[in-house]
């Protein structure tokens, strides 16, 4: 056999993986597994799409071309286009999972290639007319890029203070003139589709921002200029450049929604975007935990390992529990778009706020386990350092964590007066990992929730654990510990109700006090507990045997203990047996090459 033919038959070649990535009409799980296999093993130094190649590209500030070709063949952009427009976007929870094989490897690739395109397209799916939606779909399905230039929010995620302005064209034909610049736009020079939040000249107040959808190829080329690329500490391969647009005529048909809708459209788009943040930070932390677990499990010359140290075992256990909690919130916030569009805004904000916070703390703890290996720029532990740099950038968002708390706070006094301990619990489908969902309609989510069924799930779960009959397969001792923890968290919800019921209706000054910001933080932890219990109960109801991990009471018990300890609540004796069960799962998934999330997916 010739050398060329031998190489062509090698399954590890990038060309073969590219072909394997083509999703066709396969189901969600098959599409996710196909994308994972197409990239190949992250820890194989001979893999042209593995960690060594990704780290080299990151050091050079370039996206790995072979990796982009895999996503081209897969048609990743189709995942961002609603199915009625010819794409594959039908379920937001599936989209979150599809992003994980990419973000486990390289946040620059995941964000720069595709996710930023979804961020840009979301205002179009939310408020665009038929022609605008078809234009955005055509751009993405052709494999081209979209970019978004958002308005200023105290310049929270901008390098400098700059913006675009829009005014009526003096020609009297009803057109508009776009002017200005922004120096920090992801994919600025690569994007054909531009979604621009512009300040309307001469207009002040809440109606001062207008959103435009533009096809750059149709703009006068002498009116649009690419600005210099900005270097970043994290996501070094992603392009953050700028655009200067000078007296550029644009048609009135480019306006998304109505003139002045910019603020509301930004808020409505964030409801969708926030639900994906837990998935992308979880994916990066999955790689970090895997790297740390591999380090801890390696045998030393004396036959011992770092796993002999209790603190190391605690770090690995705690990091995995945090990933499970984050995935529970990811599940609720994405499936809530379908099932609870009038209530999900609080859940999306809580998930996007809490996930990066928990990850940052876990990364610090894992850094202490790795020691000097934390600073490795290449080799086996180089991916940890890359994730340490990338994760803060992937989770920042347009207004950062404070903006997510600000969107939560106005809802909590209403919940305290009308929802907590009064609402029915959330539907079981909110916690299902694979069940079908109603069609996605991004015009339905409400900015302010009219109830809190997820908090009601915590109350209902506590009542179940306090009932005369324990859940099947849960012995009395195990039920007593879990019941104690659930009751402590339900009591915390009662304390939050008392505190927020005292906030005068509409008093923004009182609501925005540091004390109430702290209470909002505590509320997100209570929601995480509710989501965890909802998932656990759902897996048991689905027929999962008590010995299978997600149906086992060990992980929710250990997770709720961790949350109660963080909140400073009363604690029972430490559930050592539960934590040992969780650690066993960490090591089993390490050696079995399976993901550290709810789905326990096979890795390449």
C-alpha positions, -999 to 999 in steps of 0.1 A, spaced: 0 0 0 13 35 -9 22 60 18 -5 84 5 -31 57 8 -20 48 42 -23 83 54 -57 87 38 -69 58 59 -57 72 92 -87 80 113 -68 107 132 -62 130 102 -79 164 103 -95 158 69 -112 126 81 -124 144 112 -138 173 91 -159 148 71 -170 131 103 -183 164 116 -210 168 90 -242 166 110 -268 160 83 -302 155 98 -291 136 129 -306 142 163 -291 165 189 -271 139 208 -256 125 176 -247 160 164 -229 168 197 -210 135 197 -201 140 160 -186 174 167 -166 161 197 -152 132 176 -143 156 148 -119 175 171 -103 143 184 -85 138 217 -75 171 234 -47 154 252 -31 137 222 1 156 212 -1 141 177 -36 154 171 -34 184 148 -65 197 166 -53 188 201 -41 208 230 -6 213 217 -18 228 184 -44 250 202 -18 263 226 6 271 198 -21 290 180 -31 308 212 5 319 217 6 333 182 -27 351 187 -43 332 158 -72 308 155 -62 273 144 -72 271 107 -78 233 109 -103 239 138 -122 264 118 -124 240 89 -140 214 112 -167 240 121 -171 249 85 -178 213 76 -201 209 105 -220 240 95 -220 254 131 -236 287 120 -268 267 111 -271 260 149 -277 297 154 -305 300 128 -341 291 138 -354 260 120 -382 279 102 -355 300 85 -335 269 73 -312 264 103 -311 239 131 -319 260 161 -350 245 178 -340 241 214 -318 264 235 -307 237 258 -293 218 228 -275 249 216 -258 252 250 -246 216 248 -234 220 212 -211 248 223 -193 227 249 -171 206 226 -157 238 212 -154 258 244 -137 228 262 -109 233 237 -107 270 228 -129 299 239 -114 321 211 -126 296 186 -160 291 202 -166 328 206 -149 342 175 -162 316 151 -197 313 161 -212 324 194 -206 360 187 -226 355 155 -255 342 176 -251 372 199 -253 395 169 -283 377 154 -304 375 185 -318 410 182 -328 401 146 -346 369 158 -362 389 186 -375 420 167 -366 417 130 -392 416 102 -393 388 77 -369 404 53 -344 412 81 -346 377 95 -341 362 60 -310 384 55 -294 373 88 -302 337 81 -287 339 46 -255 354 59 -251 327 86 -261 298 64 -236 309 38 -209 304 64 -203 341 68 -199 361 101 -220 386 120 -208 411 145 -226 434 170 -216 469 182 -236 475 213 -244 508 230 -225 520 260 -233 509 296 -208 529 316 -184 515 290 -185 482 310 -169 460 284 -152 486 262 -116 496 259 -125 533 253 -156 554 253 -169 555 217 -201 549 199 -221 552 166 -247 578 159 -276 578 135 -296 608 121 -321 613 93 -306 619 58 -310 655 47 -319 642 13 -355 638 24 -358 602 10 -365 587 44 -330 572 47 -305 575 75 -269 585 80 -246 565 102 -215 580 118 -190 571 145 -166 544 156 -161 516 181 -128 501 189 -138 468 205 -160 447 183 -155 410 180 -150 399 144 -151 435 132 -131 429 100 -145 394 93 -182 401 95 -205 408 66 -236 412 88 -234 441 112 -259 448 141 -252 483 153 -268 500 184 -266 537 175 -274 568 194 -301 589 177 -288 624 172 -309 649 191 -328 623 211 -323 618 249 -337 594 274 -348 558 271 -357 562 234 -323 574 223 -309 542 209 -318 526 176 -306 493 162 -296 487 126 -290 455 106 -266 461 78 -250 439 51 -215 454 49 -211 443 13 -238 467 4 -223 497 21 -201 522 3 -166 508 9 -151 542 13 -174 549 42 -164 519 63 -129 515 77 -114 487 98 -95 499 129 -65 482 146 -70 450 164 -68 451 202 -47 426 221 -62 408 251 -49 387 279 -77 361 276 -90 347 243 -58 359 226 -68 343 193 -101 361 190 -102 392 169 -113 423 189 -110 451 163 -129 482 155 -149 500 128 -151 536 118 -181 545 97 -182 580 82 -214 597 70 -226 564 56 -261 563 40 -283 534 52 -319 526 43 -347 531 68 -355 494 63 -323 486 82 -339 496 115 -347 466 138 -381 471 154 -389 508 157 -365 538 161 -357 541 198 -361 504 206 -325 499 214 -325 497 251 -355 473 253 -341 452 225 -307 449 243 -325 438 274 -347 413 256 -317 399 237 -298 395 270 -326 371 282 -315 347 255 -278 352 257 -275 349 294 -288 314 294 -258 302 273 -231 317 296 -232 288 321 -226 263 293 -196 281 279 -179 287 313 -187 252 324 -170 238 293 -138 256 300 -139 246 337 -145 210 326 -110 210 309 -95 227 340 -109 201 363 -98 173 340 -63 187 340 -62 190 378 -77 156 384 -50 141 360 -23 159 379 -37 147 413 -41 111 403 -6 107 388 15 82 409 47 95 423 79 74 427 69 63 462 36 50 449 16 78 465 -3 106 448 -18 140 456 -51 122 462 -38 110 495 -42 146 507 -77 154 520 -76 190 508 -69 178 472 -98 154 474 -120 183 487 -110 206 458 -118 180 431 -151 171 448 -161 207 452 -152 217 417 -173 189 402 -202 198 424 -200 234 413 -201 222 376 -232 202 383 -249 231 400 -240 253 371 -254 228 346 -286 226 366 -290 264 362 -280 262 326 -308 236 321 -334 258 338 -324 290 321 -324 275 286 -355 252 289 -372 281 306 -372 301 274 -396 274 260 -416 264 291 -416 296 313 -411 326 291 -429 349 315 -408 338 345 -374 329 331 -357 363 332 -347 359 368 -333 324 361 -312 336 332 -298 365 352 -291 343 382 -274 316 360 -252 341 342 -242 358 375 -235 328 396 -218 305 371 -187 327 365 -185 334 402 -184 297 412 -160 289 384 -136 317 394 -134 303 430 -130 267 418 -102 278 395 -84 294 424 -87 263 445 -75 241 416 -45 264 410 -34 257 446 -35 220 439 -15 224 407 11 246 423 38 257 398 22 236 371 -5 263 370 19 285 351 28 260 324 24 276 290 25 243 271 26 206 277 1 186 297 -9 214 320 -8 243 296 -45 241 290 -52 250 326 -33 283 322 -52 290 290 -86 284 306 -75 305 335 -69 334 311 -99 328 289 -127 322 314 -130 358 328 -134 371 292 -160 345 281 -182 354 311 -180 392 312 -208 400 288 -220 434 279 -225 448 315 -208 421 336 -221 404 367 -233 437 383 -257 441 354 -271 407 360 -277 415 396 -294 448 386 -318 429 364 -326 405 393 -332 431 421 -364 448 408 -381 414 406 -373 402 442 -397 425 461 -425 414 438 -416 377 444 -415 383 481 -450 398 482 -467 376 456 -448 345 446 -426 329 473 -444 302 492 -475 308 471 -466 298 435 -470 262 423 -437 244 416 -421 244 382 -431 218 356 -411 186 356 -401 193 320 -380 222 332 -355 197 347 -356 170 320 -323 164 302 -337 152 269 -374 157 266 -389 176 237 -399 213 242 -425 236 227 -413 256 197 -388 284 204 -404 319 202 -379 346 212 -406 373 211 -423 358 242 -398 361 271 -408 389 296 -382 413 310 -398 410 345 -411 377 358 -446 374 372 -438 344 394 -410 322 407 -419 285 402 -383 274 406 -382 287 442 -415 268 447 -397 236 436 -374 240 466 -403 243 489 -421 213 473 -389 192 475 -385 201 512 -421 190 518 -415 158 500 -384 150 521 -404 157 552 -432 135 542 -440 102 560 -427 81 530 -391 88 519 -384 88 482 -378 53 468 -343 41 475 -334 68 500 -328 54 535 -339 73 566 -304 85 575 -298 98 540 -331 115 539 -325 131 573 -293 149 561 -309 160 528 -341 171 546 -320 192 570 -302 209 542 -333 215 522 -351 229 552 -322 253 559 -324 266 524 -362 269 525 -358 289 558 -333 311 539 -359 317 513 -383 327 541 -358 352 554 -353 367 519 -391 371 517 -392 391 549 -362 413 538 -375 421 503 -411 425 514 -399 455 534 -384 473 504 -408 500 493 -424 493 459 -404 512 432 -378 526 456 -347 521 435 -324 537 460 -333 513 487 -332 484 464 -297 492 451 -281 492 486 -250 470 491 -271 450 516 -297 441 490 -271 433 464 -258 408 490 -293 394 494 -296 390 456 -264 369 457 -279 347 484 -310 343 463 -290 329 433 -276 302 456 -311 293 468 -321 290 431 -291 268 424 -303 245 452 -338 244 438 -325 235 403 -303 208 418 -332 192 436 -354 195 406 -329 176 384 -324 149 410 -361 143 414 -365 143 377 -339 116 372 -355 95 399 -389 99 384 -375 90 349 -366 56 363 -330 61 370 -318 34 394 -307 47 428 -271 35 420 -268 56 389 -251 88 396 -278 115 389 -305 94 406 -283 89 436 -289 112 466 -252 116 471 -246 145 447 -276 167 457 -267 161 494 -231 171 489 -241 200 466 -266 214 491 -241 210 519 -217 231 499 -244 258 493 -254 259 529 -218 263 540 -213 291 515 -244 308 529 -234 303 565 -264 283 574 -267 256 601 -251 224 589 -255 187 599 -225 164 602 -204 165 570 -218 140 545 -185 122 540 -199 92 523 -217 114 498 -185 133 490 -166 101 486 -192 90 461 -188 122 442 -150 119 441 -153 84 428 -174 98 400 -148 125 393 -121 98 388 -143 74 369 -151 102 344 -115 111 342 -104 75 333 -135 68 313 -131 101 292 -165 115 300 -177 150 305 -180 167 339 -216 178 335 -251 164 338 -249 146 305 -219 124 312 -210 126 275 -182 106 258 -151 126 250 -128 120 221 
